[in-house]
Every structure is written in structure tokens, then in C-alpha cells.
């Protein structure tokens, strides 16, 4: 299990260092130059969050991705704090009920898709998640309530030859600087190594916001770009989805 123990230690160390640092702002979070309200977790909820994030990083056997999760831990905490400002019921993770919060790896259904597989028929720009225009954006709302947040840490593309070289976040109609996906620098493709790209800084979509992601396809063929990302939700929304 390469990297698992190291990632576990890094999650604990990085999180504890963050909440004791000058970068940590009580009851508020800065996202791309804008300040959002946040409700800090109490001591017990913070312990549960840290323990669950340790588990999430430990079960990722790719050391590069496990380390990416550890480095993104402060922003994952920020996302939880922002949703908690809306739900007010804290974070109980796997034990959550009602409006208590959970955090899970992003599923394809979280972004209104059924598969990550895309058959690229022509090179050029295309919308990968959501679509241009407010009516087609991915909203961080449930029944008009701002009780979801999405956090993107990076991307994998498990094909022999990735077809995407750029990706961009457009949040609340505000385009972020594009990220160049340097998959071509990976040493081995196919059965040896899944191409992985860590974002320079995590992308957080706060509760109540909306977003879409355009990409650039530079060649045709099958592509399976998938985010290394998490979703913060209320327990009631997950339980209802499975009932």
C-alpha cells in the first residue's frame, strides 16, 4: 500500500497546522478573492472530519493522488465549513442524519452525467461539465437551498492516450485561469500508470454558486477524464437518493 501511511500522517499534520495558521479565518472562507460565510466545526466534529479524511486518503493506493488529497485537506475543511454555515448541524460523517454533513468522493451522478466516457469526434473546445448559460450550469442547491459544495483537487484520464490538454472552471460566470493538463509528461501510460494531474490550487464551488467546465480536445478518440473531487452534502439528501 504505497503512500498510504505517509498520506495519513500528512492529512493530520496539514489540517492541524492549517487551523493554527494565519491563513485560517474563523467563520469565513476566501474563494478566488471573495469572502463567504462559514461556521466552524466544534472539537468533536473536527475530529470526525479529520478521521474520515484520513480514511479517504489511506484507501487511495496511488501515492501521488493520496498526497494530493492530503495537500487539499484545508480546502476540503473550508468547503465543509461553508456548507455548515447554511445547514447549522455540524459534520458527523458516516454517522450523519438529517442536516448533518458528509463528504464523499464525487460520483458521475453528482454532475448530472451517466458516464465519464466521451467519444471525441472533432478537436476543439467543448463543455465537459454543465454548459454555457445559467440554465445549464451545475447548481450547488437542493430544493433552492444552498447546501452543497464541490471541491476539485485534480484529474485523472485512464486511457492510453488522453485527448484533453486544457480545462477551465467558470464559477458564477467568472472564468478561472485555465489549467494545462500535462498528461503527456507521465512516464508510463496504459496498464502501468494512470495519467494524473494535480491542480495548482483546489477549485471550490461554494454552496449557492453554479459552475460549468469547458475543455479543449486536441485529438479525436475515446477519453475518460475524471475529477479527483469531493462533494459535501447533507445526510438527508444522500439517504433520500438511496431510499
C-alpha positions as a printed Julia matrix, in Angstrom:
243×3 Matrix{Float64}:
   0.0    0.0     0.0
   2.47   2.67   -1.16
   1.94   6.13    0.22
  -0.97   5.23    2.5
   0.76   5.73    5.86
   2.54   8.86    4.67
  -0.72  10.34    3.39
  -2.44   9.57    6.7
   0.22  11.44    8.64
   0.14  14.33    6.18
  -3.64  14.75    6.5
  -3.42  15.09   10.26
  -0.37  17.35   10.2
  -1.6   19.58    7.37
  -5.08  20.05    8.86
  -3.81  20.78   12.36
  -1.22  23.21   11.02
  -3.86  24.97    8.91
  -6.3   25.72   11.71
  -3.43  27.11   13.8
  -2.1   29.29   10.97
  -2.79  32.88    9.96
  -4.41  31.6     6.75
  -7.29  30.1     8.73
 -10.08  32.64    9.23
 -12.71  31.85   11.81
 -16.23  31.67   10.44
 -15.28  32.81    6.95
 -13.57  31.43    3.85
 -11.91  33.18    0.92
 -12.53  31.7    -2.53
 -10.87  33.39   -5.51
 -10.82  36.79   -3.82
 -14.38  36.62   -2.47
 -15.31  36.1     1.16
 -18.0   33.58    2.09
 -19.62  32.91    5.43
 -18.59  29.76    7.27
 -19.48  28.06   10.53
 -16.52  26.45   12.24
 -16.8   22.84   13.41
 -16.76  22.1    17.1
 -13.97  19.93   18.53
 -15.83  16.64   18.14
 -16.96  17.35   14.58
 -13.46  18.4    13.57
 -12.09  15.14   14.96
 -14.66  13.14   12.95
 -13.82  15.1     9.79
 -10.09  14.57   10.24
 -10.5   10.85   10.91
 -12.71  10.37    7.85
 -10.33  12.29    5.61
  -7.52  10.04    6.85
  -9.58   7.04    5.72
 -10.31   8.64    2.35
  -6.6    9.27    1.72
  -5.46   5.91    3.12
  -7.57   3.87    0.71
  -6.06   5.59   -2.34
  -3.1    3.39   -3.25
  -1.69   5.8    -5.82
   0.76   7.82   -3.68
   0.56  10.9    -5.91
  -3.22  11.09   -5.54
  -3.08  10.3    -1.8
  -0.63  13.17   -1.34
  -2.87  15.43   -3.43
  -5.79  14.7    -1.08
  -3.62  15.46    1.94
  -2.48  18.77    0.46
  -6.09  19.65   -0.34
  -7.3   18.87    3.19
  -7.53  22.53    4.31
  -9.78  23.43    1.38
 -11.92  20.35    1.95
 -12.39  21.59    5.51
 -13.24  25.06    4.19
 -15.94  23.58    1.95
 -17.47  21.75    4.92
 -17.4   24.92    6.98
 -19.18  26.9     4.23
 -21.98  24.34    3.92
 -22.23  24.15    7.7
 -22.95  27.88    7.71
 -26.15  27.01    5.83
 -27.14  23.71    7.48
 -26.06  24.61   11.08
 -25.97  20.94   12.14
 -22.27  20.17   12.05
 -20.33  17.31   10.5
 -20.93  13.73   11.65
 -19.7   11.96    8.52
 -20.8    8.33    8.23
 -22.97   8.73   11.34
 -24.83  11.76    9.99
 -28.59  12.13    9.92
 -30.87  14.92    8.74
 -28.96  18.13    8.01
 -25.67  16.87    9.44
 -22.94  16.86    6.81
 -20.98  14.19    4.97
 -18.14  14.31    2.44
 -17.76  11.72   -0.31
 -15.73  11.29   -3.5
 -17.55  12.84   -6.44
 -19.79  10.44   -8.38
 -20.63  10.84  -12.04
 -24.25  11.45  -11.0
 -23.19  14.45   -8.88
 -22.63  16.4   -12.09
 -25.71  15.13  -13.95
 -23.83  12.66  -16.12
 -24.12   8.9   -16.55
 -20.55   8.13  -17.64
 -17.1    9.72  -17.83
 -16.58   8.19  -21.27
 -16.61  10.69  -24.13
 -16.11   9.81  -27.79
 -14.43  12.85  -29.3
 -15.4   13.29  -32.94
 -13.65  16.6   -33.58
 -10.83  18.56  -31.99
 -11.68  21.88  -30.36
 -13.36  23.43  -27.33
 -16.37  21.77  -25.7
 -18.3   21.91  -22.45
 -17.28  18.94  -20.28
 -19.37  19.56  -17.15
 -22.51  21.66  -17.42
 -22.92  24.08  -20.29
 -22.64  27.78  -21.02
 -25.57  29.74  -19.64
 -27.14  29.85  -16.2
 -29.93  27.41  -17.1
 -27.37  24.7   -17.85
 -24.9   25.32  -15.03
 -24.36  22.82  -12.24
 -26.01  24.4    -9.19
 -24.96  23.96   -5.56
 -28.61  23.89   -4.48
 -31.12  21.32   -3.24
 -34.73  22.46   -3.44
 -33.4   26.04   -3.75
 -31.32  25.63   -0.56
 -27.54  26.26   -0.71
 -26.48  23.01    0.97
 -23.86  21.51   -1.38
 -20.24  22.25   -2.21
 -17.93  20.66   -4.8
 -14.14  20.64   -4.43
 -11.81  19.7    -7.3
  -8.23  18.69   -6.47
  -7.12  17.3    -9.83
  -7.94  14.98  -12.71
  -7.14  11.5   -13.96
  -7.62  10.26  -17.51
  -7.47   6.43  -17.58
  -6.92   5.93  -21.3
  -3.75   5.03  -23.17
  -3.66   8.47  -24.8
  -5.63  11.35  -23.17
  -7.44  13.64  -25.6
  -7.74  16.78  -23.42
  -4.95  19.28  -22.87
  -6.78  22.16  -21.12
  -9.6   22.52  -18.61
 -11.19  25.61  -17.06
 -13.63  26.38  -14.27
 -16.29  29.04  -14.87
 -17.93  29.78  -11.49
 -20.86  32.17  -11.28
 -19.99  33.35  -14.82
 -16.43  34.16  -13.67
 -13.82  32.22  -15.71
 -10.77  30.95  -13.81
  -7.33  30.71  -15.4
  -7.17  27.53  -17.46
  -5.1   24.56  -16.31
  -2.9   22.85  -18.89
  -3.19  19.09  -18.37
   0.36  17.82  -18.79
  -0.59  14.15  -19.07
   2.0   13.73  -21.81
   4.76  14.05  -19.21
   3.72  10.86  -17.41
   6.38   8.18  -17.67
   4.06   5.27  -18.43
   0.52   5.01  -19.82
  -1.95   2.16  -20.16
  -1.52  -0.65  -17.65
   1.48   0.95  -15.99
   0.22   4.3   -14.73
  -2.99   6.3   -14.88
  -2.31   9.83  -16.13
  -2.88  12.21  -13.2
  -2.85  16.0   -12.95
  -2.97  17.91   -9.65
  -4.47  21.4    -9.83
  -2.15  24.23   -8.82
  -4.72  25.17   -6.22
  -8.02  23.37   -5.45
 -11.17  24.66   -7.09
 -14.03  25.15   -4.6
 -17.6   25.77   -5.66
 -19.36  27.25   -2.57
 -22.97  26.49   -1.61
 -25.38  28.56   -3.67
 -22.93  29.01   -6.54
 -23.11  27.44  -10.0
 -20.45  26.4   -12.49
 -19.51  24.67  -15.7
 -16.21  23.39  -17.11
 -15.09  23.81  -20.72
 -12.18  21.73  -22.02
 -10.04  21.61  -25.15
  -9.83  18.36  -27.13
  -6.7   18.33  -29.26
  -7.28  14.92  -30.9
 -10.2   12.6   -31.62
 -10.99   9.25  -29.99
 -12.21   7.94  -26.63
 -11.46   9.95  -23.49
 -12.31   9.3   -19.82
 -11.34  12.47  -17.98
 -12.48  12.12  -14.36
 -12.1   14.58  -11.5
 -10.29  13.86   -8.27
 -13.0   15.7    -6.4
 -15.36  15.62   -3.43
 -18.91  16.64   -2.68
 -20.14  17.97    0.68
 -23.83  17.2     1.26
 -26.47  16.82    3.92
 -27.13  13.28    5.08
 -30.83  13.61    4.22
 -30.03  14.15    0.55
 -27.89  11.04    0.32
 -30.34   8.89    2.28
 -33.23  10.08    0.12
 -31.28   9.3    -3.03
 -30.82   5.65   -2.0
 -34.27   5.07   -0.47
